[in-house]
């Protein structure tokens, strides 16, 4: 995917292709990059799709009903009037499309932090926070993943952000806002909003003490593309905190967030391989926990 090192990855039961086609028609400057079918996985034949939304790289997979997407990881969509004189109109158009068949989680209206903001779950379960940005503030990208810390990790957002900043490079902190004392059920001092940069990519974190029925899970993971085995080893050793969650390059960190640590060369092999090579590659990585580039190459070549 080039310069973008961390790629959000969406897990669907069977709607990945339909969902991706829906998103790429809604967001300007969007397209499907590639699609591959992985045969004989534990979920049967699984289709994996790489795509761009307004220049932002994402991935999706059809892999059965094992995990359900929830609001623990959502996506901010920033509409900046200083860059788009029809920002509010474009926000409303996107909201209408995403809300069709979906569920508004926070109504689209004016709030203290934005003249126009809403949070919506679309018909595929993915949640989006549409916001009219303050043109006087520092500019942020159009799309930005947002982590919502709830339940047992509700008070861990700042700790988690500092941890991620220590693991990745090209990092910095952005805006940090805490809840004041007069915010009802929202606990004073918890994180209302905290944005930060990892590998020159913006992310945000929030906390909620409300009784939610969802937590971080594998349905939305963050995929880290690695140049070599040394880099795979580095991220695996620092991020993985749950041995039971280690499988096929997937891991969970100590806050419950799921990551995939994969070699960049995987895309080339999936793009250029014969059906037999891709099948051998698939069967090889399905048996692994941390991915081994040398062993994957050997399987791909039939050695």
N, C-alpha and C positions, 0 to 999 in steps of 0.2 A: 504493500500500500504506500510505499515511499516514505515521506517525512513523518507521517503520523505513526508513532510507535505503539500507542495504546488504543485498541479498537474495541468499542462496545460490541458484545455478541449476544444476540437474542435467540432464545430457545423456544420453539413452537412445537406443538403436537403435530399438526399437519398443514398449518396455514402460512408457513414462511414465505412461499413464493407469492401468494396472494397479497400478504401484508406488505412485502417489499415493493411489489408493483404499485400498490396503493400509495405508499410513502413517496416513491420516486415520481409519481404524477403530481403530488401535492407540493413538494418542496422544489423551488427553482434550482437549476444547476445540478440535477440529480440523475443518476444512471445506475444500472446494474453492470458490475464489472465482470463477474464470472459466476458460473454455477457448476457444481460438481456433485455427482451422486456417489456416496460411499455405500458399497454393498456389504451385506452380511454383518451389520453392526448389531448390538443387543436390541436395537429398536427396528431391525430390518434394514431396508434401504433408506438411507438418510440423505436428503439433499442439503447441501451447504451453499450459501449465496453470499457473495461479497458485493457491496454496493456503496454508492456515495449519496449522501443527502446534503445538498448545498455545499459540496466540496469536502464534507466530513465523512471519513471512512467508517463503515459499520459492517457487521456480518450477521447472518441469520442461519438457522438450521431447523429442519424438520426432524425431530428425534423422539417423538412419542410423548405421552402424557405424564412424564416423570416429574416435571417441574412446571410451576405456573408463574407467569410474570406478575409482579405486584409493584406497588409504588415505592418500594425501598430504593430502587434506582429508577429515576425519571430523567427527562431531558428538558432543560431550559431552552426555550427558543426566544432569542433576544431581538426585538424589533426596535431599532434605534432611529428616532425621528431626524437625527442629524445626518444620517446616511440614506434615509428613505423618507421622502416627503409624504408618502402614503402608508407609513408604518402602521398606523392604527387600523386603516382599512385592510391591509394585508394580514394583520393579526386576526381581525374579525373573520376574514375569509378562511384562514387556516383553522380557527377555532370551530367554525360551523362544520367544516369537513371532518375534523377529528371527533367532534361531538356526535356526529350522525351515527347512530347505533352504539354509541359509547355512553359514558356517565361522567358528568361534571363532578369533580371532587371538591373544588373550591370555585365558587361562582365567578364568572368574568365580570369584573367591576373595578371601581377605584378603591385603592387601599392606601395606607400611610406611606408605603414604600414604593408605590407605583400608581400612576393615574389609570392604568388599565392592565389587569392581571387576572389569570385564571388557571386552574389546574384541572386537566381532563384525562380520563381513561378512555382510549379509543376502543373500537369494536374488537380489536385483537388483544386487548389487555395492557398495551404499552401506555405509560402515562407521560404527559407533556405539560410543562409549565410555560405558558405563553405570557410574555411580559413586555410592556412598553418601557424601554430603558430610559434612564435619565441621560440626555445628551451631554450634560455638563460633567458627568462622571467619566472615569477611564473606560475606554471601549472594551467590550468583551466580544467573543466570537458569537456567531449566529446560533450555533448549537453547543450545548455544554452538558455533560452528564452530571447528575446531582444525586448524592448519597444521603438517605434519610436514616438516621440512627434512632432506633426505637427499642423498647423493652430493655433487656439486660445491657445493651450497649448505648442506651440513650445518652448517658453523660460522657461517652468516650470519643465524641467527634473530634475535639481538638487534639486529643492524644493520637487518634488515628491519623489525622492530617499531618501532624508532626512526624509520625512514623513513616508515612508515605514520602514525605519530603526528604527523609534520611535515606530512603532506599533508592529513589530515582535521582536523575541528574536534571539539569536545566530547570530548576524549580524556584518558586518564590510564593510568598503569601500575598493574598489580595485583601479584600474587605473582610473584616471580622465584626459581626454584630451579635450581641447577646440579648436575651429577653430581659426587660426591666421587671420591676416588682409588681406592676399593675396589669399583668397580662392574663389574668384568670388562671386557667389550669396550666398554662405554660410556665414552667419552673424558672424562677429568677436565676439568671446566670447561665442557663443552658444556651446552646448555639442556635440563634435564629437563622443566621446565614454566614457562611465562611467559604470564600472561593480561593482557589490555590492552583498553582501551575505545576504539572509534572511533565517532563520531556517537552516543554514548550506548549503543552495543551492545558486548557483551563478545565477545572472540575469545581464542583461546589459540595458542601456538606451542610446538613441541618440536623437538628434534634427535635424529637417530639415525645413528651411524657404522656400523651394520650394513650389509652389502651387500644393499640392496634393489633390486628390478628395476623400481621405479616412481618417478616424479617428478611434480611438478605438471603438469597438462595442462588442456585445455579442458573435460574431462568434468564437472568441478565448477568453476564460475567464481563470482565475486562481482559482482553487478550493482548499479551505483550509479545511483539515480534522481536526475536533475538537473532543477532548476526552469526553467532557461533555457540559451541557447547559451553565455553567459559561463561558466556552471558546467561545461558539457560541455567547453569549451575548457580550463578550469583542470585538471580531472582527467585529461583526455587528455594534456595537455602534461607533467604531472608523473608519471603512471604508466607511459605507454607507453615501452618500451625495445627493442622488436623490431619493426622496420618490416614484416617478413615476416608477422607475426601480426596485423596491423591489417586488420580486415574486419568490416563490418556493425556497427560499434560495439564490436567485441571488440578487446582488446589484451593484451599480456603485459608484466609489469613485469620489472625486472632480476633478480628472483629466480625467474622462471618462472611466477609465479601469474597466472592469467587473470582479467581483469576485463571487464565490459561497462559502458560509459558511455552511458546512454540518457536521453531526455527523459521526464519524468513523463507528459506529454501522450500518449505512445504508448499507455498503457493505455486512456485515454478513446477514442482513435481506434479501437482494436481492439474495445472494448466497444460503441461506438455506430455504427461504420461499416457501410455496406452491403457486401455481398460485393465489389462493384466497387471501392469505396473502399479496402477492406483489400487487395485484389489490387494496386492501384496503389501503395499505401503499401509493400507487401512488395517489389515490383520496384524501387522507389526506394531503399530502404535496402540491398538486396542489392548495389547498385552502389557504395555508399559505403564508406569506411574510417571516419573520424570522422563521426558523424551530424550532419546539418545540419537544424535544426528548420524553418527557412523552406522549404527544398526539400521536406522531408517533408510539410509543410502543403500546399504547392502540388500535389504529387502526389496527396495525399488528396482535395483539392478538384477535381482534374482540370484544373488551370490549366496 
